[in-house]
């Protein structure tokens, strides 16, 4: 299996970085944390832009160890910054070709046309950068990074400089990269929304240290992490649209795998977003939108009521609150409750409850 092993140690006044990570060599790994946590510093170490003691092995190829340090220009990377640094005197076509010329034809893994099609920029090729919107410039910058056929695509908060409308414009294109390319992506972000939509693997950094690293669903369900996510604490589950209720404009998404779960495999009703049956999608369930009961109640407005088992109970960041991790047919779920409710329901690991899910967001 393809892997990226990154071990770096760096000290300078007021900050130190000390990480040792083994990351999947496919999919999107999001480096998440507050400002100053070390996300960009780690990305720059991978790119060779920041000198640090350590080791970097990408799919079996040594880029850095005790005796070897490849300079940045010899590392097969594509780098996307917060703002696309396009050559202002060149049109979009020639900006893309500038990156392409760096790569011998035998090493080209991504064709220029493929990059143009993936980012939807074919109609922009004859335009100069100063005539593009912020979202268009960033899409061109991503296409240029892909044109060098990188072994890794590095993205440093590529949406941070965009307003909400431009972010919503570009996110579907980032999802296409996720779905259509085999190039691993290291993506720096402090946005829980971007994590939910893009991440396969999540690395949480704090003060230059790794506090969590793992698959998205399991890492988000860890009860020692909500303090990092606040009101955005919750889970993201991969699923499949299995039914459309055209009468009520709803779709049913199957997310669980346990056939033995009461009522069959776990599924959730969400608003119909126009996806056909069979479409692979993600659902996001925030902890604040989950309540628990000891008995099933069908006389309420809540569409999704699922049998669940309590796995763990932990204190939240406020003394009045607790976090409860649940297992729902093999899928993790997290609920934020008052400590009074936890006591009144006598919640403890192994207890069977009914999870009432007030809102489910379909993403992707």
C-alpha positions as CSV (number, residue, x, y, z in Angstrom):
1,X,0.0,0.0,0.0
2,X,1.3,3.5,-0.9
3,X,2.3,5.5,2.2
4,X,3.9,8.8,3.1
5,X,6.2,8.8,6.1
6,X,7.0,12.2,7.5
7,X,9.1,12.8,10.6
8,X,10.3,16.3,11.3
9,X,11.7,18.1,14.3
10,X,12.2,21.9,14.2
11,X,12.9,24.5,16.9
12,X,13.0,28.2,16.7
13,X,12.0,31.0,19.2
14,X,8.4,30.7,20.3
15,X,7.6,27.6,18.4
16,X,8.7,23.9,17.9
17,X,7.5,21.2,15.5
18,X,7.8,17.6,16.5
19,X,5.8,15.2,14.3
20,X,6.1,11.6,13.2
21,X,3.3,10.6,10.8
22,X,2.5,7.6,8.5
23,X,-0.1,8.8,6.1
24,X,-2.0,7.0,3.3
25,X,-0.5,7.5,-0.2
26,X,-4.0,8.0,-1.7
27,X,-6.9,10.3,-1.0
28,X,-7.0,13.6,0.9
29,X,-5.2,14.1,4.2
30,X,-6.3,17.3,6.0
31,X,-3.9,19.0,8.4
32,X,-6.3,20.6,10.8
33,X,-5.8,23.0,13.7
34,X,-5.9,26.5,15.0
35,X,-3.6,29.2,13.7
36,X,-0.1,28.6,14.9
37,X,-0.6,24.9,15.4
38,X,2.1,24.0,12.8
39,X,0.0,23.1,9.8
40,X,1.8,25.3,7.2
41,X,5.2,24.7,8.7
42,X,4.7,20.9,8.3
43,X,3.5,21.4,4.7
44,X,6.6,23.5,4.0
45,X,8.8,20.8,5.5
46,X,7.3,18.3,3.0
47,X,7.9,20.7,0.2
48,X,11.5,21.3,1.2
49,X,10.8,25.0,1.7
50,X,11.5,24.7,5.4
51,X,14.7,23.1,6.6
52,X,14.1,20.6,9.5
53,X,15.8,17.6,10.9
54,X,13.9,14.5,9.9
55,X,12.8,12.0,7.3
56,X,10.4,12.0,4.4
57,X,9.7,8.9,2.4
58,X,7.0,9.1,-0.4
59,X,5.8,5.8,-1.8
60,X,9.1,4.2,-1.1
61,X,11.2,7.1,-2.5
62,X,13.5,8.8,0.0
63,X,13.2,12.6,-0.2
64,X,14.9,13.3,3.0
65,X,16.9,11.3,5.6
66,X,20.1,11.7,7.6
67,X,22.2,11.7,4.5
68,X,19.9,13.0,1.7
69,X,17.8,16.1,1.3
70,X,16.2,16.7,-2.1
71,X,15.9,20.4,-2.9
72,X,12.4,21.6,-3.6
73,X,12.8,21.7,-7.4
74,X,13.6,17.9,-7.4
75,X,10.6,17.0,-5.3
76,X,7.6,15.9,-7.4
77,X,5.2,18.3,-5.7
78,X,2.4,20.6,-6.8
79,X,1.9,23.5,-4.4
80,X,-1.3,25.6,-4.1
81,X,-1.0,28.7,-1.9
82,X,-3.8,30.7,-0.3
83,X,-3.7,33.1,-3.3
84,X,-2.8,31.8,-6.8
85,X,0.5,33.4,-7.8
86,X,-0.1,33.4,-11.6
87,X,2.2,35.3,-14.0
88,X,0.3,38.5,-14.8
89,X,1.8,38.9,-18.2
90,X,0.8,35.4,-19.4
91,X,-2.7,34.3,-20.3
92,X,-4.2,31.2,-18.6
93,X,-3.0,28.8,-21.3
94,X,0.6,29.9,-21.1
95,X,0.5,29.9,-17.2
96,X,-0.5,26.2,-17.4
97,X,2.1,25.4,-20.0
98,X,4.9,27.0,-17.9
99,X,4.4,24.3,-15.3
100,X,4.0,21.6,-17.8
101,X,7.4,22.3,-19.4
102,X,9.1,21.3,-16.1
103,X,8.0,17.7,-16.5
104,X,9.6,15.2,-19.0
105,X,6.9,13.6,-21.2
106,X,7.6,10.2,-19.8
107,X,6.8,11.4,-16.3
108,X,3.5,13.1,-17.1
109,X,0.7,11.5,-15.0
110,X,-1.8,14.3,-15.5
111,X,-2.5,15.6,-19.0
112,X,-3.0,19.3,-19.5
113,X,-6.5,18.7,-21.0
114,X,-7.4,16.5,-18.0
115,X,-6.4,19.3,-15.6
116,X,-8.3,21.9,-17.6
117,X,-11.4,19.6,-17.7
118,X,-11.2,18.7,-14.0
119,X,-11.1,22.4,-12.9
120,X,-13.6,23.6,-15.6
121,X,-11.4,26.3,-16.9
122,X,-11.5,25.7,-20.7
123,X,-13.4,28.9,-21.3
124,X,-10.7,30.9,-19.4
125,X,-7.6,29.9,-21.4
126,X,-7.2,33.1,-23.4
127,X,-7.7,35.5,-20.5
128,X,-5.1,37.2,-18.3
129,X,-5.1,36.7,-14.5
130,X,-6.3,40.3,-13.7
131,X,-9.6,39.6,-15.6
132,X,-10.4,36.5,-13.4
133,X,-12.4,36.3,-10.2
134,X,-10.7,35.0,-7.1
135,X,-12.3,31.6,-7.5
136,X,-11.3,31.4,-11.2
137,X,-7.7,32.3,-10.3
138,X,-7.5,29.7,-7.7
139,X,-8.9,27.0,-10.1
140,X,-6.2,28.0,-12.6
141,X,-3.6,27.8,-9.8
142,X,-4.7,24.3,-8.9
143,X,-4.7,23.2,-12.6
144,X,-1.1,24.5,-12.9
145,X,-0.1,22.6,-9.8
146,X,-1.6,19.4,-11.4
147,X,0.2,20.1,-14.7
148,X,3.5,19.2,-13.2
149,X,2.2,15.6,-12.5
150,X,3.1,15.7,-8.8
151,X,3.6,12.7,-6.6
152,X,1.9,14.8,-3.9
153,X,-0.4,17.8,-4.2
154,X,0.1,20.3,-1.3
155,X,-2.7,22.8,-0.7
156,X,-2.2,25.5,2.0
157,X,-5.7,26.8,2.9
158,X,-6.6,27.4,-0.8
159,X,-10.0,28.8,0.1
160,X,-8.9,31.1,2.9
161,X,-8.8,34.2,0.7
162,X,-12.2,33.7,-0.9
163,X,-15.6,34.9,0.2
164,X,-18.4,32.4,0.9
165,X,-19.8,32.5,-2.6
166,X,-16.4,31.8,-4.2
167,X,-15.7,29.0,-1.7
168,X,-19.0,27.3,-2.7
169,X,-18.0,27.7,-6.3
170,X,-14.6,26.0,-5.9
171,X,-15.5,23.2,-3.4
172,X,-17.2,21.0,-6.1
173,X,-14.0,21.1,-8.1
174,X,-11.9,20.1,-5.1
175,X,-14.3,17.2,-4.6
176,X,-13.8,16.2,-8.3
177,X,-10.0,16.0,-7.6
178,X,-10.7,13.8,-4.6
179,X,-12.9,11.5,-6.7
180,X,-11.0,11.4,-10.1
181,X,-7.3,11.5,-9.3
182,X,-5.0,9.0,-7.6
183,X,-2.6,11.7,-6.5
184,X,-2.4,12.1,-2.7
185,X,-3.3,15.5,-1.3
186,X,-2.1,17.2,1.9
187,X,-4.6,19.9,2.6
188,X,-4.1,22.5,5.3
189,X,-7.3,23.9,6.8
190,X,-8.9,25.2,10.0
191,X,-12.4,24.9,8.5
192,X,-14.6,22.1,9.8
193,X,-16.8,22.4,6.7
194,X,-13.8,21.7,4.4
195,X,-12.7,18.8,6.6
196,X,-16.2,17.3,6.4
197,X,-16.4,17.6,2.6
198,X,-12.9,16.7,1.5
199,X,-11.0,14.6,4.1
200,X,-10.3,10.9,4.0
201,X,-7.7,11.1,6.7
202,X,-7.5,13.7,9.4
203,X,-4.4,15.0,11.3
204,X,-5.1,17.3,14.2
205,X,-2.2,19.5,15.2
206,X,-1.8,21.6,18.3
207,X,1.3,23.6,19.2
208,X,3.4,21.7,16.7
209,X,2.4,18.3,18.0
210,X,0.0,15.7,16.5
211,X,-2.9,15.1,18.9
212,X,-4.8,12.8,16.5
213,X,-4.3,11.1,13.2
214,X,-6.6,8.6,11.5
215,X,-9.6,7.9,9.2
216,X,-12.1,10.8,9.2
217,X,-15.1,9.1,10.8
218,X,-13.3,7.4,13.6
219,X,-11.1,10.5,14.4
220,X,-14.1,12.9,14.5
221,X,-15.9,10.5,16.8
222,X,-13.0,10.6,19.4
223,X,-14.3,12.2,22.6
224,X,-11.0,13.9,23.4
225,X,-11.3,16.1,20.3
226,X,-14.5,18.1,20.6
227,X,-12.7,20.9,22.3
228,X,-10.9,21.5,19.0
229,X,-14.1,21.6,17.1
230,X,-16.5,23.3,19.5
231,X,-20.1,23.6,18.1
232,X,-18.9,21.8,14.9
233,X,-18.2,18.5,16.8
234,X,-19.9,15.6,15.2
235,X,-19.3,12.8,12.6
236,X,-19.1,12.4,8.9
237,X,-20.2,9.1,7.4
238,X,-19.8,7.7,3.9
239,X,-23.1,6.4,2.5
240,X,-25.1,5.6,-0.6
241,X,-28.4,6.9,-1.8
242,X,-30.7,3.9,-1.8
243,X,-34.2,5.4,-2.1
244,X,-35.9,8.6,-3.4
245,X,-39.2,9.7,-1.9
246,X,-40.4,12.1,-4.7
247,X,-43.6,12.9,-2.9
248,X,-41.8,14.4,0.1
249,X,-38.6,15.4,-1.7
250,X,-36.5,13.2,0.6
251,X,-33.7,10.7,0.0
252,X,-32.7,7.7,2.1
253,X,-28.9,7.2,2.5
254,X,-27.6,3.9,3.9
255,X,-24.6,4.5,6.1
256,X,-24.4,1.4,8.3
257,X,-23.1,-2.1,7.4
258,X,-24.5,-4.3,10.2
259,X,-27.2,-6.4,8.8
260,X,-28.1,-7.5,12.3
261,X,-29.0,-3.9,13.4
262,X,-32.7,-3.7,14.5
263,X,-34.7,-2.7,11.4
264,X,-31.9,-3.7,9.0
265,X,-28.9,-1.7,7.8
266,X,-28.7,1.8,9.1
267,X,-30.1,4.5,6.9
268,X,-31.0,8.1,7.2
269,X,-33.6,10.3,5.6
270,X,-32.2,13.6,4.2
271,X,-33.5,16.3,1.9
272,X,-33.4,15.2,-1.7
273,X,-30.5,17.0,-3.5
274,X,-31.1,15.5,-6.9
275,X,-28.7,12.6,-6.6
276,X,-29.8,9.3,-8.2
277,X,-30.1,6.0,-6.4
278,X,-26.6,4.5,-6.1
279,X,-24.8,7.8,-5.7
280,X,-22.0,7.7,-3.1
281,X,-22.4,10.6,-0.7
282,X,-21.4,11.8,2.7
283,X,-23.7,12.8,5.6
284,X,-22.7,15.0,8.4
285,X,-24.3,14.8,11.8
286,X,-23.4,17.3,14.5
287,X,-23.4,16.2,18.1
288,X,-25.8,19.0,19.1
289,X,-28.4,17.5,16.7
290,X,-28.5,14.2,18.5
291,X,-30.7,13.4,21.5
292,X,-31.1,10.1,23.3
293,X,-34.0,8.2,24.8
294,X,-34.5,4.9,26.5
295,X,-37.6,4.1,24.5
296,X,-38.5,4.6,20.9
297,X,-40.8,7.5,20.2
298,X,-42.6,7.6,16.8
299,X,-44.9,10.5,17.8
300,X,-42.5,13.3,17.0
301,X,-41.3,15.3,14.1
302,X,-37.9,13.6,14.1
303,X,-37.5,11.4,11.0
304,X,-34.4,9.5,12.0
305,X,-34.6,7.4,15.2
306,X,-32.0,4.6,15.4
307,X,-31.1,1.9,17.9
308,X,-27.7,2.6,19.4
309,X,-25.2,1.3,21.9
310,X,-23.3,3.6,24.3
311,X,-19.6,3.2,23.8
312,X,-18.1,6.0,25.9
313,X,-19.1,9.0,28.0
314,X,-16.7,11.9,28.6
315,X,-16.8,15.4,29.9
316,X,-17.1,18.2,27.4
317,X,-15.3,21.6,27.6
318,X,-18.2,23.1,29.7
319,X,-18.9,21.6,33.1
320,X,-22.6,21.3,32.3
321,X,-22.1,19.2,29.3
322,X,-21.0,15.7,28.4
323,X,-20.1,13.9,25.1
324,X,-21.5,10.5,24.4
325,X,-20.0,8.2,21.7
326,X,-22.4,5.7,20.2
327,X,-22.3,2.7,17.9
328,X,-25.1,2.5,15.4
329,X,-24.9,-0.6,13.4
330,X,-21.1,-0.3,13.1
331,X,-21.2,3.5,12.4
332,X,-20.0,5.9,15.0
333,X,-22.2,8.7,16.3
334,X,-21.6,11.4,18.9
335,X,-24.2,13.2,21.0
336,X,-23.7,16.3,23.2
337,X,-26.0,16.2,26.3
338,X,-26.2,17.9,29.6
339,X,-24.5,16.0,32.4
340,X,-27.9,16.0,34.1
341,X,-29.4,14.1,31.2
342,X,-26.6,11.6,31.2
343,X,-27.2,11.0,34.9
344,X,-31.0,10.8,34.5
345,X,-30.7,8.2,31.7
346,X,-28.0,6.4,33.6
347,X,-25.9,6.3,30.4
348,X,-22.8,4.0,30.6
349,X,-20.9,1.9,28.1
350,X,-22.9,-1.0,26.8
351,X,-26.3,0.5,27.4
352,X,-28.9,0.3,24.6
353,X,-30.6,3.6,23.7
354,X,-32.5,5.3,20.9
355,X,-30.7,8.1,19.1
356,X,-33.0,10.8,17.8
357,X,-31.2,12.7,15.0
358,X,-32.8,16.1,14.5
359,X,-30.7,17.2,11.4
360,X,-28.6,15.4,8.8
361,X,-26.6,17.3,6.2
362,X,-25.9,15.6,2.8
363,X,-22.6,16.7,1.5
364,X,-21.2,15.8,-1.8
